[in-house]
Amino acid sequence: MKNMILLRSLALSTSVLTLITLSPVSRADVVTEGAANAVHAICPNASINTPSDAAGALMPGGAMAVPMVVDCDRDQTVEIMVAVRTSQGDYRIAYRTKRWGASERRWDRVSIRNFVLVYSKGCAASCELVWESNYKFKLIEGKLTLIGEERRDQSRADDAAGTVSDYGSSTNYLTGNELVWRTLLSKRVEKVTHFVLADPVTFENFDSDEVDEMHFHVKGMNGFIDANLQYKEQQ
């Protein structure tokens, strides 16, 4: 009887231990810590920002990958690093962007969802213009490649007119199509434009500021939606 009670006690203890070991929070902590160690092996003094739920696989059946916003030298620059779990169970930095300037007013975050890595940046309460940009990367022939971009800008309400201007764009870098739209006074207009990029933008060559400049020229060549909600081709 005593042996039976002891066995039941051991079984219960094992079950509790298993639940603790498999806890999502615990797994996230271990993953984040392992990925952070991989960053600090390259940048010992790095500042790292990654939410606990940002990790995911970059392809079906692929290893766990952890994307992180990193200030490598704490010099007010940011870059994105991706640590991938190895067969030994530790993490190594497999993908890394260029660096660009950080901002105290701008937020930056990164995550992997449905095998797509998304880097997002934006500004809300501290900016007169509320804006957000999302850059999407996917593995293509073994390289993380920029495949799409979503932008949205929203002005605050005009107290005199009581209106809010809302506009943005959705860019597909694989098909060379961009949907530009704007909403004002509950009216929405949109236009699909087309462009050609000489070379794809890979993750290792990605610089947020450079891509924004490239995007500006893409839109500049194709046109814009003016305040009167009319699409005009640039002359």
GROMACS elastic network, one bead per residue, 0.5 to 0.9 nm:
[ bonds ]
;  ai    aj funct       b0    kb
    1     4     6  0.50065   500
    1     5     6  0.63192   500
    1     6     6  0.85900   500
    2     5     6  0.51355   500
    2     6     6  0.61342   500
    2     7     6  0.86005   500
    3     6     6  0.50108   500
    3     7     6  0.61222   500
    3     8     6  0.86149   500
    4     7     6  0.51152   500
    4     8     6  0.62310   500
    4     9     6  0.85886   500
    5     8     6  0.51097   500
    5     9     6  0.61030   500
    5    10     6  0.86048   500
    6    10     6  0.61446   500
    6    11     6  0.85525   500
    7    10     6  0.50674   500
    7    11     6  0.60993   500
    7    12     6  0.85935   500
    8    11     6  0.50152   500
    8    12     6  0.61571   500
    8    13     6  0.85769   500
    9    12     6  0.51433   500
    9    13     6  0.61578   500
    9    14     6  0.85758   500
   10    13     6  0.50431   500
   10    14     6  0.60856   500
   10    15     6  0.85835   500
   11    14     6  0.50843   500
   11    15     6  0.61937   500
   11    16     6  0.86981   500
   12    15     6  0.50602   500
   12    16     6  0.62337   500
   12    17     6  0.85537   500
   13    16     6  0.51647   500
   13    17     6  0.61102   500
   13    18     6  0.85500   500
   14    17     6  0.50037   500
   14    18     6  0.60620   500
   14    19     6  0.86356   500
   15    18     6  0.50168   500
   15    19     6  0.62443   500
   15    20     6  0.86565   500
   16    19     6  0.51186   500
   16    20     6  0.62436   500
   16    21     6  0.85834   500
   17    20     6  0.50947   500
   17    21     6  0.60688   500
   17    22     6  0.85848   500
   18    21     6  0.50067   500
   18    22     6  0.60765   500
   18    23     6  0.84443   500
   19    22     6  0.51856   500
   19    23     6  0.59384   500
   20    23     6  0.51933   500
   20    24     6  0.89416   500
   20    26     6  0.74482   500
   21    24     6  0.86835   500
   21    26     6  0.68849   500
   21    27     6  0.76733   500
   22    25     6  0.85556   500
   22    26     6  0.71167   500
   22    27     6  0.67696   500
   23    26     6  0.52256   500
   23    27     6  0.62745   500
   23    28     6  0.86713   500
   24    27     6  0.50542   500
   24    28     6  0.60801   500
   24    29     6  0.85975   500
   25    28     6  0.51003   500
   25    29     6  0.62152   500
   25    30     6  0.87223   500
   25    52     6  0.79594   500
   26    29     6  0.51145   500
   26    30     6  0.62868   500
   26    31     6  0.86073   500
   27    30     6  0.51971   500
   27    31     6  0.60950   500
   27    32     6  0.85173   500
   28    31     6  0.50763   500
   28    32     6  0.59554   500
   28    33     6  0.84020   500
   28    52     6  0.54889   500
   28    53     6  0.70487   500
   28    55     6  0.83516   500
   29    32     6  0.51790   500
   29    33     6  0.60091   500
   29    34     6  0.85221   500
   29    52     6  0.70207   500
   30    33     6  0.51293   500
   30    34     6  0.60792   500
   30    35     6  0.85576   500
   31    34     6  0.51879   500
   31    35     6  0.61530   500
   31    36     6  0.85289   500
   31    52     6  0.84080   500
   31    55     6  0.82369   500
   31    64     6  0.86128   500
   31    66     6  0.76741   500
   31    85     6  0.86716   500
   31    90     6  0.89512   500
   31    91     6  0.85191   500
   32    35     6  0.51560   500
   32    36     6  0.60205   500
   32    37     6  0.85823   500
   32    50     6  0.77996   500
   32    51     6  0.84773   500
   32    52     6  0.67437   500
   32    55     6  0.85082   500
   32    66     6  0.73372   500
   33    36     6  0.50452   500
   33    37     6  0.61976   500
   33    38     6  0.87762   500
   34    37     6  0.51563   500
   34    38     6  0.65614   500
   34    83     6  0.85964   500
   34    85     6  0.85606   500
   34    89     6  0.89788   500
   34    90     6  0.62834   500
   34    91     6  0.58476   500
   34    92     6  0.87252   500
   35    38     6  0.51231   500
   35    39     6  0.65806   500
   35    40     6  0.88537   500
   35    65     6  0.85725   500
   35    66     6  0.64651   500
   35    67     6  0.85802   500
   35    68     6  0.85465   500
   35    82     6  0.81621   500
   35    83     6  0.54514   500
   35    84     6  0.76515   500
   35    85     6  0.81902   500
   35    90     6  0.80351   500
   35    91     6  0.55643   500
   35    92     6  0.71910   500
   35    93     6  0.79660   500
   36    39     6  0.50753   500
   36    40     6  0.61936   500
   36    41     6  0.86023   500
   36    48     6  0.73203   500
   36    68     6  0.85843   500
   36    83     6  0.82916   500
   36    91     6  0.86686   500
   37    40     6  0.50669   500
   37    41     6  0.61469   500
   37    42     6  0.89067   500
   37    44     6  0.89824   500
   37    91     6  0.77610   500
   37    92     6  0.85877   500
   38    41     6  0.52320   500
   38    42     6  0.69918   500
   38    43     6  0.88266   500
   38    83     6  0.68145   500
   38    90     6  0.83648   500
   38    91     6  0.58765   500
   38    92     6  0.52370   500
   38    93     6  0.61489   500
   39    42     6  0.54050   500
   39    43     6  0.59022   500
   39    44     6  0.75209   500
   39    46     6  0.73694   500
   39    48     6  0.82992   500
   39    70     6  0.83114   500
   39    72     6  0.83539   500
   39    81     6  0.77902   500
   39    82     6  0.89817   500
   39    83     6  0.78113   500
   39    92     6  0.79434   500
   39    93     6  0.68856   500
   40    45     6  0.67814   500
   40    46     6  0.63835   500
   40    72     6  0.86376   500
   41    44     6  0.60014   500
   42    46     6  0.87025   500
   42    72     6  0.84342   500
   42    93     6  0.87258   500
   43    46     6  0.52908   500
   43    47     6  0.89439   500
   43    71     6  0.88866   500
   43    72     6  0.54577   500
   43    73     6  0.69576   500
   44    72     6  0.80173   500
   44    73     6  0.84464   500
   45    71     6  0.87780   500
   45    72     6  0.68004   500
   45    73     6  0.63215   500
   45    74     6  0.72510   500
   46    70     6  0.65870   500
   46    71     6  0.55529   500
   46    73     6  0.57408   500
   46    74     6  0.62573   500
   47    69     6  0.83927   500
   47    70     6  0.57692   500
   47    71     6  0.50658   500
   47    72     6  0.63964   500
   47    73     6  0.78725   500
   47    74     6  0.64429   500
   48    68     6  0.65562   500
   48    69     6  0.59142   500
   48    71     6  0.65326   500
   48    72     6  0.81227   500
   49    68     6  0.58632   500
   49    69     6  0.50963   500
   49    70     6  0.63594   500
   49    71     6  0.86475   500
   49   108     6  0.85935   500
   49   109     6  0.75513   500
   49   110     6  0.88386   500
   50    53     6  0.83104   500
   50    54     6  0.66716   500
   50    55     6  0.88486   500
   50    66     6  0.82120   500
   50    67     6  0.69713   500
   50    69     6  0.63555   500
   50    70     6  0.86876   500
   50   109     6  0.70934   500
   50   110     6  0.70980   500
   50   111     6  0.81448   500
   51    54     6  0.54594   500
   51    55     6  0.84046   500
   51    68     6  0.83695   500
   51   109     6  0.81345   500
   51   110     6  0.82420   500
   51   111     6  0.80946   500
   52    55     6  0.73294   500
   53    56     6  0.83511   500
   53   111     6  0.76972   500
   53   112     6  0.88563   500
   54    65     6  0.89137   500
   54    66     6  0.66350   500
   54    67     6  0.67140   500
   54    68     6  0.83119   500
   54   109     6  0.89980   500
   54   110     6  0.67734   500
   54   112     6  0.58467   500
   54   113     6  0.80698   500
   55    64     6  0.67902   500
   55    65     6  0.56109   500
   55    67     6  0.64638   500
   55   111     6  0.63477   500
   55   112     6  0.57945   500
   55   113     6  0.81948   500
   56    59     6  0.89907   500
   56    62     6  0.88758   500
   56    63     6  0.81437   500
   56    64     6  0.54484   500
   56    65     6  0.53900   500
   56    66     6  0.66860   500
   56    67     6  0.86502   500
   56   111     6  0.78696   500
   56   112     6  0.52766   500
   56   113     6  0.65779   500
   56   114     6  0.79929   500
   56   115     6  0.71770   500
   56   116     6  0.89279   500
   56   117     6  0.87967   500
   57    60     6  0.69380   500
   57    61     6  0.73681   500
   57    62     6  0.53454   500
   57    63     6  0.57155   500
   57    65     6  0.55029   500
   57    66     6  0.84863   500
   57    84     6  0.88136   500
   57   112     6  0.72063   500
   57   113     6  0.81019   500
   57   114     6  0.79174   500
   57   115     6  0.57750   500
   57   116     6  0.85370   500
   58    61     6  0.86799   500
   58    62     6  0.62783   500
   58    63     6  0.76517   500
   58    64     6  0.78217   500
   58    65     6  0.68564   500
   58   112     6  0.72940   500
   58   113     6  0.84148   500
   58   114     6  0.78384   500
   58   116     6  0.63811   500
   58   117     6  0.74066   500
   58   138     6  0.72959   500
   58   139     6  0.68526   500
   58   144     6  0.89777   500
   59    62     6  0.50852   500
   59    63     6  0.81521   500
   59   114     6  0.83050   500
   59   115     6  0.52429   500
   59   116     6  0.83671   500
   59   138     6  0.85759   500
   59   139     6  0.73334   500
   60    63     6  0.88688   500
   60   114     6  0.89073   500
   60   115     6  0.72913   500
   62    65     6  0.84698   500
   63    84     6  0.65582   500
   63    85     6  0.58378   500
   63    86     6  0.74594   500
   63    87     6  0.86763   500
   64    83     6  0.84224   500
   64    84     6  0.58725   500
   64    85     6  0.54959   500
   64    86     6  0.86925   500
   65    82     6  0.63920   500
   65    83     6  0.55717   500
   65    85     6  0.63686   500
   65    91     6  0.85734   500
   65    94     6  0.89340   500
   65   112     6  0.80532   500
   66    81     6  0.81886   500
   66    82     6  0.53813   500
   66    83     6  0.50889   500
   66    84     6  0.63700   500
   66    85     6  0.84190   500
   66    91     6  0.89207   500
   66   111     6  0.78986   500
   66   112     6  0.78967   500
   67    80     6  0.68296   500
   67    81     6  0.57735   500
   67    83     6  0.64820   500
   67    84     6  0.88137   500
   67    95     6  0.89421   500
   67   110     6  0.61747   500
   67   111     6  0.60909   500
   67   112     6  0.72499   500
   67   117     6  0.78382   500
   67   119     6  0.89970   500
   68    79     6  0.82721   500
   68    80     6  0.55938   500
   68    81     6  0.53050   500
   68    82     6  0.61868   500
   68    83     6  0.80800   500
   68   109     6  0.77780   500
   68   110     6  0.63925   500
   68   111     6  0.80205   500
   69    78     6  0.64993   500
   69    79     6  0.58767   500
   69    81     6  0.66155   500
   69   108     6  0.71463   500
   69   109     6  0.65099   500
   69   110     6  0.67868   500
   69   119     6  0.88335   500
   70    73     6  0.89180   500
   70    74     6  0.87953   500
   70    77     6  0.82249   500
   70    78     6  0.54413   500
   70    79     6  0.53800   500
   70    80     6  0.59877   500
   70    81     6  0.68086   500
   71    74     6  0.51788   500
   71    75     6  0.69690   500
   71    76     6  0.67135   500
   71    77     6  0.56404   500
   71    79     6  0.66228   500
   71    80     6  0.88803   500
   71    99     6  0.87151   500
   71   102     6  0.85131   500
   72    75     6  0.76786   500
   72    77     6  0.77046   500
   72    78     6  0.73180   500
   72    79     6  0.78552   500
   73    76     6  0.80942   500
   73    77     6  0.79705   500
   74    77     6  0.71853   500
   74    78     6  0.87717   500
   75    78     6  0.86222   500
   75   101     6  0.89668   500
   75   102     6  0.87900   500
   76   100     6  0.87002   500
   76   101     6  0.62505   500
   76   102     6  0.51478   500
   76   103     6  0.73489   500
   76   104     6  0.89700   500
   77    99     6  0.61291   500
   77   100     6  0.53876   500
   77   103     6  0.83768   500
   78    98     6  0.84505   500
   78    99     6  0.54303   500
   78   100     6  0.56228   500
   78   101     6  0.62478   500
   78   102     6  0.56960   500
   78   108     6  0.88901   500
   79    96     6  0.72661   500
   79    97     6  0.56994   500
   79    98     6  0.59772   500
   79   100     6  0.66870   500
   79   101     6  0.89547   500
   79   207     6  0.82149   500
   79   208     6  0.89720   500
   80    95     6  0.81243   500
   80    96     6  0.57683   500
   80    97     6  0.54638   500
   80    98     6  0.78289   500
   80    99     6  0.80558   500
   80   110     6  0.79400   500
   80   119     6  0.81319   500
   80   203     6  0.88585   500
   81    93     6  0.66364   500
   81    94     6  0.77965   500
   81    95     6  0.57887   500
   81    97     6  0.66679   500
   82    92     6  0.82533   500
   82    93     6  0.56353   500
   82    94     6  0.59631   500
   82    95     6  0.50811   500
   82    96     6  0.63610   500
   83    91     6  0.57289   500
   83    92     6  0.51056   500
   83    94     6  0.57488   500
   83    95     6  0.71799   500
   84    90     6  0.83190   500
   84    91     6  0.52980   500
   84    92     6  0.55709   500
   84    93     6  0.63261   500
   84    94     6  0.61203   500
   84    95     6  0.85770   500
   85    88     6  0.79793   500
   85    89     6  0.60300   500
   85    90     6  0.56251   500
   85    92     6  0.66659   500
   86    89     6  0.53498   500
   86    90     6  0.56073   500
   86    91     6  0.57346   500
   86    92     6  0.71000   500
   87    90     6  0.76228   500
   88    91     6  0.85534   500
   91    94     6  0.89267   500
   93    96     6  0.73133   500
   95   144     6  0.79334   500
   95   203     6  0.71498   500
   95   204     6  0.67777   500
   96   203     6  0.67699   500
   96   204     6  0.54779   500
   96   205     6  0.87107   500
   96   206     6  0.88500   500
   97   202     6  0.86122   500
   97   203     6  0.54679   500
   97   205     6  0.60834   500
   97   206     6  0.54189   500
   97   207     6  0.68353   500
   98   203     6  0.82687   500
   98   204     6  0.63252   500
   98   205     6  0.60890   500
   98   206     6  0.58115   500
   98   207     6  0.53528   500
   98   208     6  0.84721   500
   99   206     6  0.84121   500
   99   207     6  0.62600   500
   99   208     6  0.81307   500
  100   207     6  0.61869   500
  100   208     6  0.64890   500
  100   209     6  0.65631   500
  100   210     6  0.88122   500
  101   208     6  0.88225   500
  101   209     6  0.81007   500
  102   105     6  0.89004   500
  102   106     6  0.75705   500
  102   107     6  0.88710   500
  102   108     6  0.87399   500
  103   106     6  0.52111   500
  103   107     6  0.77039   500
  104   107     6  0.76123   500
  105   122     6  0.86015   500
  105   123     6  0.63816   500
  105   124     6  0.83861   500
  105   125     6  0.87739   500
  105   126     6  0.61370   500
  105   127     6  0.74705   500
  106   121     6  0.67093   500
  106   122     6  0.54552   500
  106   124     6  0.80542   500
  106   126     6  0.84319   500
  106   127     6  0.88099   500
  107   120     6  0.81508   500
  107   121     6  0.54710   500
  107   122     6  0.55096   500
  107   123     6  0.62552   500
  107   124     6  0.87239   500
  108   119     6  0.74869   500
  108   120     6  0.57821   500
  108   122     6  0.69090   500
  109   118     6  0.83846   500
  109   119     6  0.60164   500
  109   120     6  0.53352   500
  109   121     6  0.64645   500
  110   117     6  0.72446   500
  110   118     6  0.56075   500
  110   120     6  0.60463   500
  110   121     6  0.87255   500
  111   116     6  0.83171   500
  111   117     6  0.57783   500
  111   118     6  0.55053   500
  111   119     6  0.67941   500
  111   120     6  0.86339   500
  112   115     6  0.62727   500
  112   116     6  0.54595   500
  112   118     6  0.61818   500
  112   119     6  0.89181   500
  113   116     6  0.53309   500
  113   117     6  0.64923   500
  113   118     6  0.77075   500
  114   117     6  0.84015   500
  115   137     6  0.88792   500
  115   138     6  0.68988   500
  115   139     6  0.81899   500
  116   136     6  0.64650   500
  116   137     6  0.56899   500
  116   138     6  0.51353   500
  116   139     6  0.79819   500
  117   135     6  0.81505   500
  117   136     6  0.57491   500
  117   137     6  0.50421   500
  117   138     6  0.64578   500
  117   144     6  0.86593   500
  118   134     6  0.63637   500
  118   135     6  0.54957   500
  118   137     6  0.63450   500
  119   133     6  0.82552   500
  119   134     6  0.57128   500
  119   135     6  0.51801   500
  119   136     6  0.66537   500
  119   137     6  0.83149   500
  120   132     6  0.71174   500
  120   133     6  0.56430   500
  120   135     6  0.63460   500
  120   136     6  0.88290   500
  121   131     6  0.84481   500
  121   132     6  0.57524   500
  121   133     6  0.55106   500
  121   134     6  0.67058   500
  121   135     6  0.88497   500
  122   130     6  0.75690   500
  122   131     6  0.53396   500
  122   133     6  0.62184   500
  122   134     6  0.87803   500
  123   126     6  0.67028   500
  123   127     6  0.59822   500
  123   128     6  0.89745   500
  123   129     6  0.78012   500
  123   130     6  0.57113   500
  123   131     6  0.55876   500
  123   132     6  0.66399   500
  124   127     6  0.55976   500
  124   128     6  0.79509   500
  124   129     6  0.74411   500
  124   131     6  0.67154   500
  124   132     6  0.84364   500
  125   128     6  0.77798   500
  125   129     6  0.89816   500
  125   130     6  0.74794   500
  126   129     6  0.88529   500
  126   130     6  0.85880   500
  127   130     6  0.60875   500
  127   131     6  0.84612   500
  128   155     6  0.68825   500
  128   156     6  0.67090   500
  129   153     6  0.66899   500
  129   154     6  0.59000   500
  129   156     6  0.65974   500
  130   152     6  0.82673   500
  130   153     6  0.57605   500
  130   154     6  0.51018   500
  130   155     6  0.61719   500
  130   156     6  0.74476   500
  131   151     6  0.75717   500
  131   152     6  0.55791   500
  131   154     6  0.61788   500
  131   155     6  0.85416   500
  132   150     6  0.81233   500
  132   151     6  0.58686   500
  132   152     6  0.54864   500
  132   153     6  0.66713   500
  133   149     6  0.71373   500
  133   150     6  0.56686   500
  133   152     6  0.65865   500
  133   153     6  0.88100   500
  134   148     6  0.82675   500
  134   149     6  0.55082   500
  134   150     6  0.50660   500
  134   151     6  0.64795   500
  135   146     6  0.70498   500
  135   147     6  0.79824   500
  135   148     6  0.60996   500
  135   150     6  0.67210   500
  135   151     6  0.88593   500
  135   208     6  0.89477   500
  136   145     6  0.82009   500
  136   146     6  0.57618   500
  136   147     6  0.57659   500
  136   148     6  0.50812   500
  136   149     6  0.59901   500
  136   150     6  0.84194   500
  137   144     6  0.58336   500
  137   145     6  0.50986   500
  137   147     6  0.55684   500
  137   148     6  0.72161   500
  137   202     6  0.83390   500
  137   203     6  0.73821   500
  138   143     6  0.78260   500
  138   144     6  0.51963   500
  138   145     6  0.54328   500
  138   146     6  0.67434   500
  138   147     6  0.66147   500
  139   142     6  0.56846   500
  139   143     6  0.51557   500
  139   145     6  0.61415   500
  140   143     6  0.52492   500
  140   144     6  0.62297   500
  140   145     6  0.63849   500
  141   144     6  0.84327   500
  143   202     6  0.68134   500
  143   203     6  0.76114   500
  143   204     6  0.89555   500
  144   201     6  0.88169   500
  144   202     6  0.57839   500
  144   203     6  0.53105   500
  144   204     6  0.80252   500
  145   200     6  0.68680   500
  145   201     6  0.58869   500
  145   203     6  0.56881   500
  145   204     6  0.88591   500
  146   149     6  0.80872   500
  146   173     6  0.69647   500
  146   174     6  0.85233   500
  146   200     6  0.70623   500
  146   201     6  0.54828   500
  146   202     6  0.60205   500
  146   203     6  0.68463   500
  146   206     6  0.81980   500
  147   171     6  0.83732   500
  147   172     6  0.60731   500
  147   174     6  0.57293   500
  147   175     6  0.89378   500
  147   200     6  0.84337   500
  147   201     6  0.83665   500
  148   170     6  0.74823   500
  148   171     6  0.53655   500
  148   173     6  0.53979   500
  148   174     6  0.75782   500
  149   169     6  0.79937   500
  149   170     6  0.58878   500
  149   171     6  0.50499   500
  149   172     6  0.67657   500
  149   173     6  0.79582   500
  150   168     6  0.75886   500
  150   169     6  0.59422   500
  150   171     6  0.64058   500
  151   167     6  0.83161   500
  151   168     6  0.50685   500
  151   169     6  0.52114   500
  151   170     6  0.64801   500
  151   171     6  0.85604   500
  152   166     6  0.73708   500
  152   167     6  0.57848   500
  152   169     6  0.66668   500
  152   170     6  0.88698   500
  153   165     6  0.81267   500
  153   166     6  0.59162   500
  153   167     6  0.54300   500
  153   168     6  0.58884   500
  154   164     6  0.70332   500
  154   165     6  0.57028   500
  154   167     6  0.64629   500
  154   168     6  0.85335   500
  155   158     6  0.83045   500
  155   163     6  0.88768   500
  155   164     6  0.57217   500
  155   165     6  0.53128   500
  155   166     6  0.65895   500
  155   167     6  0.89991   500
  156   159     6  0.89743   500
  156   163     6  0.81351   500
  156   164     6  0.58405   500
  156   165     6  0.76045   500
  157   160     6  0.86887   500
  157   161     6  0.80387   500
  157   162     6  0.57755   500
  157   163     6  0.52276   500
  157   165     6  0.78847   500
  158   161     6  0.53760   500
  158   163     6  0.53833   500
  158   164     6  0.65796   500
  159   162     6  0.51017   500
  159   163     6  0.76823   500
  160   163     6  0.83041   500
  161   164     6  0.88416   500
  163   184     6  0.73063   500
  163   185     6  0.63227   500
  164   183     6  0.84574   500
  164   184     6  0.66023   500
  164   185     6  0.73798   500
  165   182     6  0.75646   500
  165   183     6  0.61891   500
  165   184     6  0.51329   500
  165   185     6  0.77825   500
  166   181     6  0.85616   500
  166   182     6  0.57975   500
  166   183     6  0.51319   500
  166   184     6  0.65279   500
  167   180     6  0.78481   500
  167   181     6  0.56133   500
  167   183     6  0.59924   500
  167   184     6  0.84492   500
  168   179     6  0.84452   500
  168   180     6  0.60426   500
  168   181     6  0.55815   500
  168   182     6  0.64430   500
  169   178     6  0.67527   500
  169   179     6  0.54069   500
  169   181     6  0.60524   500
  169   182     6  0.86594   500
  170   177     6  0.83872   500
  170   178     6  0.55736   500
  170   179     6  0.51245   500
  170   180     6  0.66513   500
  170   181     6  0.86525   500
  171   174     6  0.89970   500
  171   175     6  0.89146   500
  171   176     6  0.75824   500
  171   177     6  0.60631   500
  171   179     6  0.64394   500
  171   180     6  0.84878   500
  172   175     6  0.57000   500
  172   176     6  0.57577   500
  172   177     6  0.54019   500
  172   178     6  0.61396   500
  172   179     6  0.87346   500
  173   176     6  0.51199   500
  173   177     6  0.70621   500
  173   178     6  0.83797   500
  173   195     6  0.88633   500
  173   196     6  0.86366   500
  173   197     6  0.78653   500
  173   200     6  0.77592   500
  173   201     6  0.88637   500
  174   177     6  0.80792   500
  174   200     6  0.83942   500
  175   178     6  0.88854   500
  175   194     6  0.86303   500
  175   195     6  0.88333   500
  175   196     6  0.88248   500
  176   193     6  0.84086   500
  176   194     6  0.56128   500
  176   195     6  0.51529   500
  176   196     6  0.58433   500
  176   197     6  0.75381   500
  177   192     6  0.66965   500
  177   193     6  0.58613   500
  177   195     6  0.65075   500
  177   196     6  0.88445   500
  178   191     6  0.81646   500
  178   192     6  0.55194   500
  178   193     6  0.52004   500
  178   194     6  0.62372   500
  178   195     6  0.79101   500
  178   219     6  0.85586   500
  179   190     6  0.67437   500
  179   191     6  0.56907   500
  179   193     6  0.63807   500
  179   194     6  0.89105   500
  180   189     6  0.84558   500
  180   190     6  0.54526   500
  180   191     6  0.53333   500
  180   192     6  0.62897   500
  180   193     6  0.75586   500
  180   219     6  0.87175   500
  180   224     6  0.78019   500
  180   225     6  0.77786   500
  181   188     6  0.70149   500
  181   189     6  0.56411   500
  181   191     6  0.64375   500
  181   192     6  0.87503   500
  181   225     6  0.74651   500
  182   187     6  0.81131   500
  182   188     6  0.55706   500
  182   189     6  0.56114   500
  182   190     6  0.64344   500
  182   225     6  0.71375   500
  182   226     6  0.89313   500
  182   229     6  0.72598   500
  183   186     6  0.61816   500
  183   187     6  0.52889   500
  183   189     6  0.65845   500
  183   190     6  0.88035   500
  183   229     6  0.80606   500
  184   187     6  0.53177   500
  184   188     6  0.65963   500
  184   189     6  0.89263   500
  184   227     6  0.85276   500
  184   228     6  0.89957   500
  184   229     6  0.78106   500
  185   188     6  0.84309   500
  187   229     6  0.83725   500
  188   229     6  0.78747   500
  189   225     6  0.82040   500
  189   229     6  0.64507   500
  189   230     6  0.77304   500
  189   231     6  0.82855   500
  190   225     6  0.80468   500
  190   229     6  0.88900   500
  190   231     6  0.80552   500
  191   224     6  0.88154   500
  191   225     6  0.83584   500
  191   231     6  0.72768   500
  193   219     6  0.81978   500
  193   222     6  0.61916   500
  193   223     6  0.80738   500
  194   218     6  0.87420   500
  194   222     6  0.72887   500
  195   218     6  0.66880   500
  195   219     6  0.87275   500
  195   221     6  0.83812   500
  195   222     6  0.77301   500
  196   199     6  0.89692   500
  196   218     6  0.86251   500
  197   200     6  0.68559   500
  197   218     6  0.89473   500
  201   204     6  0.83859   500
  201   205     6  0.64197   500
  201   206     6  0.63988   500
  201   211     6  0.85541   500
  202   205     6  0.53264   500
  202   206     6  0.61329   500
  203   206     6  0.50173   500
  203   207     6  0.85894   500
  204   207     6  0.85908   500
  206   209     6  0.88872   500
  206   210     6  0.76845   500
  206   211     6  0.71288   500
  207   210     6  0.52488   500
  207   211     6  0.61134   500
  207   212     6  0.85585   500
  208   211     6  0.52547   500
  208   212     6  0.61742   500
  208   213     6  0.87216   500
  209   212     6  0.51313   500
  209   213     6  0.63437   500
  209   214     6  0.87245   500
  210   213     6  0.50883   500
  210   214     6  0.62130   500
  210   215     6  0.85991   500
  211   215     6  0.60091   500
  211   216     6  0.84893   500
  212   215     6  0.50051   500
  212   216     6  0.61729   500
  212   217     6  0.88075   500
  213   216     6  0.50549   500
  213   217     6  0.65203   500
  213   218     6  0.87734   500
  214   217     6  0.52733   500
  214   218     6  0.63085   500
  214   219     6  0.88087   500
  215   219     6  0.62382   500
  215   220     6  0.83802   500
  216   219     6  0.52770   500
  216   220     6  0.59390   500
  216   221     6  0.86536   500
  217   221     6  0.60695   500
  217   222     6  0.86183   500
  218   221     6  0.54236   500
  218   222     6  0.65938   500
  218   223     6  0.88476   500
  219   222     6  0.52113   500
  219   223     6  0.59503   500
  219   224     6  0.69657   500
  220   223     6  0.55545   500
  220   224     6  0.72462   500
  220   234     6  0.75598   500
  221   233     6  0.84740   500
  221   234     6  0.70547   500
  222   232     6  0.89099   500
  222   233     6  0.64665   500
  222   234     6  0.68647   500
  223   231     6  0.72448   500
  223   232     6  0.59299   500
  223   234     6  0.52302   500
  223   235     6  0.89086   500
  224   230     6  0.84983   500
  224   231     6  0.59862   500
  224   232     6  0.61781   500
  224   233     6  0.71668   500
  224   234     6  0.77775   500
  225   228     6  0.78785   500
  225   229     6  0.58605   500
  225   230     6  0.56755   500
  225   232     6  0.66908   500
  226   229     6  0.54672   500
  226   230     6  0.58482   500
  226   231     6  0.66480   500
  226   232     6  0.77181   500
  227   230     6  0.75351   500
  228   231     6  0.87815   500
  232   235     6  0.88366   500
